[in-house]
Amino acid sequence: MFENLLAEFQDLLWGLGIVSIAIIGLLILPKKLSNQLGQHPLILTVMFFSILYAVIRVFN
């Protein structure tokens, strides 16, 4: 039982780490690049689903 709890906790930490790195990466982008990304919603959608896919892969 305790091993299962630790395994789930480790999966949670991996998921939080992936999301945190993605958020930090987007926050430190230069303003010019950030504005260009905002003009192309398809790129942002692909980035979002890539991050979501990575988190789902960690939990499976």
A tleap script that builds the chain and sets N, CA, C and O, in Angstrom:
source leaprc.protein.ff14SB
mol = sequence {
  NMET PHE GLU ASN LEU LEU ALA GLU PHE GLN
  ASP LEU LEU TRP GLY LEU GLY ILE VAL SER
  ILE ALA ILE ILE GLY LEU LEU ILE LEU PRO
  LYS LYS LEU SER ASN GLN LEU GLY GLN HIE
  PRO LEU ILE LEU THR VAL MET PHE PHE SER
  ILE LEU TYR ALA VAL ILE ARG VAL PHE CASN
}
set mol.1.N position { 0.830 -1.187 0.000 }
set mol.1.CA position { 0.000 0.000 0.000 }
set mol.1.C position { 0.880 1.259 0.000 }
set mol.1.O position { 0.633 2.202 -0.751 }
set mol.2.N position { 1.885 1.254 0.835 }
set mol.2.CA position { 2.762 2.417 0.914 }
set mol.2.C position { 3.561 2.597 -0.379 }
set mol.2.O position { 3.838 3.723 -0.790 }
set mol.3.N position { 3.928 1.483 -1.017 }
set mol.3.CA position { 4.665 1.546 -2.274 }
set mol.3.C position { 3.805 2.163 -3.368 }
set mol.3.O position { 4.297 2.949 -4.179 }
set mol.4.N position { 2.521 1.809 -3.395 }
set mol.4.CA position { 1.604 2.385 -4.380 }
set mol.4.C position { 1.461 3.886 -4.179 }
set mol.4.O position { 1.413 4.655 -5.139 }
set mol.5.N position { 1.396 4.283 -2.930 }
set mol.5.CA position { 1.278 5.707 -2.619 }
set mol.5.C position { 2.524 6.466 -3.076 }
set mol.5.O position { 2.418 7.559 -3.632 }
set mol.6.N position { 3.689 5.891 -2.845 }
set mol.6.CA position { 4.926 6.538 -3.288 }
set mol.6.C position { 5.017 6.591 -4.812 }
set mol.6.O position { 5.502 7.576 -5.369 }
set mol.7.N position { 4.558 5.550 -5.484 }
set mol.7.CA position { 4.573 5.538 -6.953 }
set mol.7.C position { 3.654 6.619 -7.507 }
set mol.7.O position { 4.014 7.313 -8.458 }
set mol.8.N position { 2.477 6.766 -6.922 }
set mol.8.CA position { 1.554 7.809 -7.370 }
set mol.8.C position { 2.116 9.198 -7.073 }
set mol.8.O position { 1.950 10.121 -7.871 }
set mol.9.N position { 2.771 9.345 -5.942 }
set mol.9.CA position { 3.386 10.623 -5.594 }
set mol.9.C position { 4.500 10.976 -6.578 }
set mol.9.O position { 4.650 12.135 -6.966 }
set mol.10.N position { 5.277 9.974 -6.976 }
set mol.10.CA position { 6.343 10.201 -7.947 }
set mol.10.C position { 5.755 10.609 -9.298 }
set mol.10.O position { 6.296 11.496 -9.958 }
set mol.11.N position { 4.666 9.980 -9.718 }
set mol.11.CA position { 4.007 10.364 -10.969 }
set mol.11.C position { 3.491 11.797 -10.898 }
set mol.11.O position { 3.588 12.555 -11.863 }
set mol.12.N position { 2.944 12.153 -9.747 }
set mol.12.CA position { 2.454 13.516 -9.562 }
set mol.12.C position { 3.591 14.520 -9.673 }
set mol.12.O position { 3.439 15.565 -10.305 }
set mol.13.N position { 4.721 14.212 -9.067 }
set mol.13.CA position { 5.870 15.117 -9.139 }
set mol.13.C position { 6.389 15.247 -10.570 }
set mol.13.O position { 6.766 16.340 -10.992 }
set mol.14.N position { 6.413 14.146 -11.316 }
set mol.14.CA position { 6.833 14.217 -12.725 }
set mol.14.C position { 5.889 15.126 -13.508 }
set mol.14.O position { 6.340 15.972 -14.281 }
set mol.15.N position { 4.592 14.957 -13.313 }
set mol.15.CA position { 3.610 15.793 -14.009 }
set mol.15.C position { 3.760 17.262 -13.663 }
set mol.15.O position { 3.734 18.121 -14.545 }
set mol.16.N position { 3.916 17.550 -12.383 }
set mol.16.CA position { 4.104 18.934 -11.952 }
set mol.16.C position { 5.401 19.513 -12.499 }
set mol.16.O position { 5.461 20.689 -12.859 }
set mol.17.N position { 6.429 18.690 -12.558 }
set mol.17.CA position { 7.707 19.151 -13.103 }
set mol.17.C position { 7.603 19.509 -14.566 }
set mol.17.O position { 8.131 20.537 -14.991 }
set mol.18.N position { 6.932 18.680 -15.344 }
set mol.18.CA position { 6.770 18.958 -16.773 }
set mol.18.C position { 5.986 20.247 -16.991 }
set mol.18.O position { 6.376 21.093 -17.796 }
set mol.19.N position { 4.889 20.388 -16.272 }
set mol.19.CA position { 4.070 21.594 -16.417 }
set mol.19.C position { 4.844 22.826 -15.951 }
set mol.19.O position { 4.776 23.874 -16.594 }
set mol.20.N position { 5.566 22.716 -14.861 }
set mol.20.CA position { 6.336 23.856 -14.344 }
set mol.20.C position { 7.424 24.287 -15.326 }
set mol.20.O position { 7.619 25.481 -15.552 }
set mol.21.N position { 8.130 23.324 -15.905 }
set mol.21.CA position { 9.168 23.660 -16.882 }
set mol.21.C position { 8.551 24.340 -18.095 }
set mol.21.O position { 9.119 25.294 -18.625 }
set mol.22.N position { 7.396 23.859 -18.540 }
set mol.22.CA position { 6.731 24.479 -19.688 }
set mol.22.C position { 6.322 25.921 -19.372 }
set mol.22.O position { 6.503 26.814 -20.200 }
set mol.23.N position { 5.779 26.141 -18.192 }
set mol.23.CA position { 5.357 27.498 -17.817 }
set mol.23.C position { 6.564 28.420 -17.692 }
set mol.23.O position { 6.531 29.550 -18.180 }
set mol.24.N position { 7.616 27.956 -17.052 }
set mol.24.CA position { 8.815 28.779 -16.899 }
set mol.24.C position { 9.425 29.091 -18.268 }
set mol.24.O position { 9.864 30.211 -18.530 }
set mol.25.N position { 9.439 28.066 -19.136 }
set mol.25.CA position { 9.963 28.283 -20.483 }
set mol.25.C position { 9.192 29.354 -21.235 }
set mol.25.O position { 9.789 30.175 -21.930 }
set mol.26.N position { 7.886 29.354 -21.105 }
set mol.26.CA position { 7.086 30.376 -21.775 }
set mol.26.C position { 7.256 31.748 -21.131 }
set mol.26.O position { 7.189 32.769 -21.817 }
set mol.27.N position { 7.476 31.777 -19.830 }
set mol.27.CA position { 7.636 33.059 -19.146 }
set mol.27.C position { 8.958 33.747 -19.481 }
set mol.27.O position { 9.032 34.976 -19.480 }
set mol.28.N position { 10.007 32.963 -19.767 }
set mol.28.CA position { 11.307 33.586 -20.021 }
set mol.28.C position { 11.553 33.866 -21.505 }
set mol.28.O position { 12.635 34.312 -21.887 }
set mol.29.N position { 10.543 33.601 -22.334 }
set mol.29.CA position { 10.691 33.925 -23.753 }
set mol.29.C position { 10.838 35.437 -23.933 }
set mol.29.O position { 10.224 36.211 -23.198 }
set mol.30.N position { 11.638 35.855 -24.896 }
set mol.30.CA position { 11.712 37.286 -25.188 }
set mol.30.C position { 10.346 37.814 -25.641 }
set mol.30.O position { 9.544 37.079 -26.218 }
set mol.31.N position { 10.104 39.068 -25.378 }
set mol.31.CA position { 8.804 39.666 -25.682 }
set mol.31.C position { 8.466 39.566 -27.173 }
set mol.31.O position { 7.316 39.318 -27.535 }
set mol.32.N position { 9.456 39.756 -28.025 }
set mol.32.CA position { 9.207 39.699 -29.465 }
set mol.32.C position { 8.724 38.302 -29.874 }
set mol.32.O position { 7.762 38.172 -30.631 }
set mol.33.N position { 9.389 37.272 -29.376 }
set mol.33.CA position { 9.004 35.898 -29.691 }
set mol.33.C position { 7.644 35.568 -29.083 }
set mol.33.O position { 6.837 34.868 -29.695 }
set mol.34.N position { 7.400 36.067 -27.900 }
set mol.34.CA position { 6.119 35.841 -27.244 }
set mol.34.C position { 4.983 36.464 -28.055 }
set mol.34.O position { 3.922 35.858 -28.209 }
set mol.35.N position { 5.202 37.659 -28.566 }
set mol.35.CA position { 4.183 38.310 -29.402 }
set mol.35.C position { 3.942 37.532 -30.689 }
set mol.35.O position { 2.804 37.422 -31.143 }
set mol.36.N position { 5.007 36.991 -31.281 }
set mol.36.CA position { 4.857 36.201 -32.505 }
set mol.36.C position { 4.070 34.921 -32.226 }
set mol.36.O position { 3.246 34.509 -33.042 }
set mol.37.N position { 4.322 34.291 -31.078 }
set mol.37.CA position { 3.551 33.096 -30.718 }
set mol.37.C position { 2.076 33.431 -30.528 }
set mol.37.O position { 1.206 32.635 -30.881 }
set mol.38.N position { 1.800 34.587 -29.979 }
set mol.38.CA position { 0.415 35.011 -29.777 }
set mol.38.C position { -0.324 35.236 -31.075 }
set mol.38.O position { -1.551 35.149 -31.112 }
set mol.39.N position { 0.402 35.524 -32.142 }
set mol.39.CA position { -0.223 35.743 -33.442 }
set mol.39.C position { -0.511 34.436 -34.170 }
set mol.39.O position { -1.213 34.439 -35.181 }
set mol.40.N position { 0.017 33.324 -33.676 }
set mol.40.CA position { -0.162 32.025 -34.315 }
set mol.40.C position { -0.779 31.044 -33.320 }
set mol.40.O position { -0.060 30.289 -32.666 }
set mol.41.N position { -2.101 31.052 -33.201 }
set mol.41.CA position { -2.747 30.186 -32.211 }
set mol.41.C position { -2.548 28.693 -32.494 }
set mol.41.O position { -2.640 27.878 -31.577 }
set mol.42.N position { -2.280 28.329 -33.738 }
set mol.42.CA position { -2.060 26.916 -34.052 }
set mol.42.C position { -0.795 26.400 -33.357 }
set mol.42.O position { -0.777 25.276 -32.856 }
set mol.43.N position { 0.249 27.213 -33.327 }
set mol.43.CA position { 1.487 26.817 -32.648 }
set mol.43.C position { 1.243 26.664 -31.148 }
set mol.43.O position { 1.730 25.717 -30.530 }
set mol.44.N position { 0.494 27.592 -30.571 }
set mol.44.CA position { 0.179 27.491 -29.142 }
set mol.44.C position { -0.662 26.255 -28.846 }
set mol.44.O position { -0.480 25.612 -27.812 }
set mol.45.N position { -1.577 25.922 -29.743 }
set mol.45.CA position { -2.401 24.726 -29.562 }
set mol.45.C position { -1.544 23.470 -29.612 }
set mol.45.O position { -1.726 22.559 -28.804 }
set mol.46.N position { -0.615 23.418 -30.552 }
set mol.46.CA position { 0.286 22.268 -30.646 }
set mol.46.C position { 1.148 22.168 -29.384 }
set mol.46.O position { 1.350 21.072 -28.862 }
set mol.47.N position { 1.651 23.287 -28.895 }
set mol.47.CA position { 2.452 23.275 -27.669 }
set mol.47.C position { 1.627 22.778 -26.485 }
set mol.47.O position { 2.103 21.975 -25.682 }
set mol.48.N position { 0.395 23.256 -26.382 }
set mol.48.CA position { -0.477 22.844 -25.280 }
set mol.48.C position { -0.719 21.340 -25.298 }
set mol.48.O position { -0.593 20.672 -24.271 }
set mol.49.N position { -1.071 20.804 -26.478 }
set mol.49.CA position { -1.356 19.383 -26.557 }
set mol.49.C position { -0.090 18.535 -26.398 }
set mol.49.O position { -0.170 17.393 -25.948 }
set mol.50.N position { 1.065 19.075 -26.760 }
set mol.50.CA position { 2.320 18.355 -26.540 }
set mol.50.C position { 2.603 18.213 -25.044 }
set mol.50.O position { 3.001 17.147 -24.576 }
set mol.51.N position { 2.396 19.287 -24.315 }
set mol.51.CA position { 2.590 19.253 -22.865 }
set mol.51.C position { 1.571 18.326 -22.220 }
set mol.51.O position { 1.909 17.544 -21.332 }
set mol.52.N position { 0.339 18.414 -22.662 }
set mol.52.CA position { -0.703 17.546 -22.129 }
set mol.52.C position { -0.396 16.084 -22.407 }
set mol.52.O position { -0.601 15.234 -21.541 }
set mol.53.N position { 0.092 15.780 -23.605 }
set mol.53.CA position { 0.468 14.407 -23.965 }
set mol.53.C position { 1.607 13.907 -23.074 }
set mol.53.O position { 1.594 12.762 -22.621 }
set mol.54.N position { 2.585 14.769 -22.831 }
set mol.54.CA position { 3.719 14.368 -21.976 }
set mol.54.C position { 3.246 14.054 -20.557 }
set mol.54.O position { 3.699 13.081 -19.953 }
set mol.55.N position { 2.357 14.854 -20.034 }
set mol.55.CA position { 1.846 14.610 -18.681 }
set mol.55.C position { 1.043 13.312 -18.639 }
set mol.55.O position { 1.167 12.538 -17.690 }
set mol.56.N position { 0.237 13.074 -19.644 }
set mol.56.CA position { -0.555 11.842 -19.690 }
set mol.56.C position { 0.358 10.625 -19.791 }
set mol.56.O position { 0.092 9.601 -19.161 }
set mol.57.N position { 1.429 10.725 -20.573 }
set mol.57.CA position { 2.386 9.616 -20.701 }
set mol.57.C position { 3.046 9.298 -19.348 }
set mol.57.O position { 3.298 8.135 -19.035 }
set mol.58.N position { 3.317 10.317 -18.571 }
set mol.58.CA position { 3.925 10.106 -17.249 }
set mol.58.C position { 2.961 9.347 -16.341 }
set mol.58.O position { 3.382 8.455 -15.605 }
set mol.59.N position { 1.691 9.685 -16.383 }
set mol.59.CA position { 0.735 9.055 -15.488 }
set mol.59.C position { 0.302 7.667 -15.951 }
set mol.59.O position { -0.304 6.926 -15.178 }
set mol.60.N position { 0.599 7.306 -17.187 }
set mol.60.CA position { 0.288 5.948 -17.646 }
set mol.60.C position { 1.529 5.173 -17.539 }
set mol.60.O position { 1.545 3.986 -17.865 }
savepdb mol mol.pdb
quit
